[in-house]
Structure formats: structure tokens, C-alpha cells
Amino acid sequence: MEKKPKPILSFDERFDLANAIKYVDLVVAQETYSPLPNVKKIKPDILMESASHDENAIEKAREVMESIGAKVVVIPYYPSQSSTSIKNLITKNDKNQKKLNLSGRGCMNVRRVEHEEF
């Protein structure tokens, strides 16, 4: 695949997540960044594309989908919810935990109480 860094979740985990979505009929591996080779084989009713993708790629997807009587739905891109932002936040939190030597341990709040409070 031509995409950037490797995903955190394995292919099998991503497959299971996508397959668990009620309205998903079929989940397939994608060997290229473009979904069009799979679209041409499977001929889905709807192709979801991110608004962050190149407009030329979205237009090409629309042409292919229209040729099979289907449509493209472009979903908004939310920069604060990008996988890169989420990975950075996890990494930052992990580093902070290691500095506090809390990594790998659960935490709980403790309050001392006197016997009379029971």
C-alpha cells in the first residue's frame, strides 16, 4: 500500500471492526491506496471517500461509480480526529506515564477514612 505510516491496528483487527458494522455487506483487502481496483470488481452501491483526499481522485471515483450506477459519498475530514493526531496523543500520554513510573499499572483514587465514617 502506498500510504504513510503503518496503522496501529493489524489488518485482522481492522477487518473485524469494519465487518462488525451493521450496514457493511463485504470487507475486502485493498492492495493499493486507491479503492478503484476493488470497486471495479465488487461494484458496490456506495463508496465512502474522505474530503481530505485529492479532488481529482474523488472525481475519478465518481466517474467509475456512475459508470456502474452507484455513487460516491464524501465524508467530512476532521483534523482533530486524524489517526496521526490520535497516535501523537497516545505517544505523549505514554511518555508522561513512563516519566511518572506508572506505565503498566492501574491507578485508583484512595481516601483515608476514619472508623466513624463507616
LUMVEXNU-91329 format. One record per residue (C-alpha): x, y, z. Coordinates in Angstrom, 1 decimal, always signed. Layout:
BEGIN
+--------+--------+--------+
:      X :      Y :      Z :
+--------+--------+--------+
:      X :      Y :      Z :
...
+--------+--------+--------+
This chain:
BEGIN
+--------+--------+--------+
:      X :      Y :      Z :
+--------+--------+--------+
:   +0.0 :   +0.0 :   +0.0 :
:   +1.3 :   +3.5 :   -0.8 :
:   +0.0 :   +5.1 :   +2.4 :
:   +2.1 :   +6.7 :   +5.1 :
:   +3.0 :   +5.1 :   +8.5 :
:   +1.6 :   +1.6 :   +9.4 :
:   -1.7 :   +1.5 :  +11.2 :
:   -1.8 :   +0.7 :  +14.9 :
:   -4.4 :   -2.0 :  +14.5 :
:   -3.5 :   -5.1 :  +12.5 :
:   -5.3 :   -5.9 :   +9.2 :
:   -7.3 :   -8.6 :  +11.0 :
:   -8.4 :   -6.2 :  +13.7 :
:   -9.4 :   -3.5 :  +11.1 :
:  -11.2 :   -6.2 :   +9.1 :
:  -13.2 :   -7.4 :  +12.2 :
:  -14.1 :   -3.8 :  +13.0 :
:  -15.3 :   -3.0 :   +9.5 :
:  -17.1 :   -6.3 :   +9.3 :
:  -19.0 :   -5.6 :  +12.6 :
:  -20.7 :   -2.5 :  +11.1 :
:  -24.3 :   -3.4 :  +10.5 :
:  -24.6 :   -1.8 :   +7.1 :
:  -21.4 :   -3.3 :   +5.7 :
:  -22.1 :   -6.2 :   +3.3 :
:  -18.5 :   -7.1 :   +2.4 :
:  -15.0 :   -6.3 :   +3.6 :
:  -12.0 :   -6.9 :   +1.3 :
:   -8.3 :   -6.3 :   +1.5 :
:   -7.1 :   -3.3 :   -0.5 :
:   -3.7 :   -3.7 :   -2.2 :
:   -3.4 :   -0.1 :   -3.4 :
:   -4.2 :   +3.2 :   -1.8 :
:   -6.9 :   +3.8 :   -4.4 :
:  -10.1 :   +1.8 :   -3.9 :
:  -10.9 :   +1.7 :   -7.6 :
:   -9.5 :   -1.7 :   -8.5 :
:  -11.7 :   -3.3 :   -5.8 :
:  -14.7 :   -1.1 :   -6.8 :
:  -14.4 :   -2.3 :  -10.4 :
:  -14.5 :   -5.9 :   -9.2 :
:  -17.1 :   -5.7 :   -6.5 :
:  -19.4 :   -2.9 :   -7.9 :
:  -20.7 :   -1.5 :   -4.6 :
:  -23.7 :   +0.7 :   -4.3 :
:  -21.8 :   +3.4 :   -2.3 :
:  -18.2 :   +4.4 :   -2.0 :
:  -17.2 :   +6.5 :   +1.0 :
:  -14.4 :   +9.0 :   +0.4 :
:  -12.8 :  +11.5 :   +2.8 :
:  -12.9 :  +15.2 :   +1.9 :
:   -9.1 :  +15.1 :   +2.7 :
:   -8.5 :  +13.1 :   -0.4 :
:   -7.3 :  +14.7 :   -3.6 :
:  -10.3 :  +16.2 :   -5.6 :
:   -9.0 :  +14.6 :   -8.8 :
:   -9.1 :  +11.2 :   -7.1 :
:  -12.6 :  +11.8 :   -5.8 :
:  -13.8 :  +12.9 :   -9.3 :
:  -12.3 :   +9.7 :  -10.9 :
:  -14.1 :   +7.7 :   -8.2 :
:  -17.3 :   +9.4 :   -9.1 :
:  -16.8 :   +8.6 :  -12.8 :
:  -16.2 :   +4.9 :  -12.0 :
:  -19.1 :   +4.7 :   -9.6 :
:  -21.5 :   +6.5 :  -12.0 :
:  -20.5 :   +4.0 :  -14.8 :
:  -21.8 :   +1.2 :  -12.6 :
:  -24.9 :   +3.0 :  -11.5 :
:  -23.6 :   +3.8 :   -8.0 :
:  -22.5 :   +6.9 :   -6.1 :
:  -19.7 :   +8.4 :   -4.0 :
:  -20.4 :   +9.9 :   -0.6 :
:  -17.7 :  +12.3 :   +0.6 :
:  -17.5 :  +12.5 :   +4.3 :
:  -16.0 :  +15.5 :   +6.2 :
:  -12.4 :  +15.5 :   +7.3 :
:  -11.9 :  +16.4 :  +11.0 :
:   -8.2 :  +17.2 :  +11.5 :
:   -8.5 :  +16.8 :  +15.3 :
:   -9.7 :  +13.3 :  +14.7 :
:   -6.9 :  +12.2 :  +12.4 :
:   -5.1 :   +9.0 :  +13.1 :
:   -1.9 :  +10.9 :  +13.3 :
:   -3.3 :  +13.3 :  +16.0 :
:   -4.6 :  +10.3 :  +17.9 :
:   -1.3 :   +8.4 :  +17.7 :
:   +0.6 :  +11.6 :  +18.8 :
:   -1.7 :  +11.9 :  +21.8 :
:   -1.3 :   +8.3 :  +22.8 :
:   +2.5 :   +8.6 :  +22.4 :
:   +2.6 :  +11.8 :  +24.5 :
:   +0.4 :  +10.2 :  +27.3 :
:   +2.6 :   +7.1 :  +27.2 :
:   +5.7 :   +9.1 :  +27.7 :
:   +4.1 :  +11.1 :  +30.6 :
:   +3.1 :   +7.8 :  +32.3 :
:   +6.7 :   +6.5 :  +31.9 :
:   +8.1 :   +9.7 :  +33.5 :
:   +5.7 :   +9.1 :  +36.5 :
:   +6.7 :   +5.4 :  +36.5 :
:   +3.0 :   +4.4 :  +36.2 :
:   +3.3 :   +2.5 :  +33.0 :
:   +1.7 :   -0.9 :  +33.1 :
:   -0.1 :   -0.3 :  +36.4 :
:   -3.7 :   +0.5 :  +37.1 :
:   -4.5 :   +3.6 :  +39.2 :
:   -7.1 :   +4.2 :  +41.8 :
:   -8.1 :   +7.1 :  +44.0 :
:   -7.6 :   +6.4 :  +47.7 :
:   -9.2 :   +8.4 :  +50.5 :
:   -8.3 :   +7.7 :  +54.1 :
:  -11.4 :   +7.3 :  +56.2 :
:  -11.8 :   +7.1 :  +60.0 :
:  -13.8 :   +4.3 :  +61.5 :
:  -16.6 :   +6.6 :  +62.5 :
:  -17.4 :   +7.3 :  +58.8 :
:  -18.5 :   +3.7 :  +58.2 :
+--------+--------+--------+
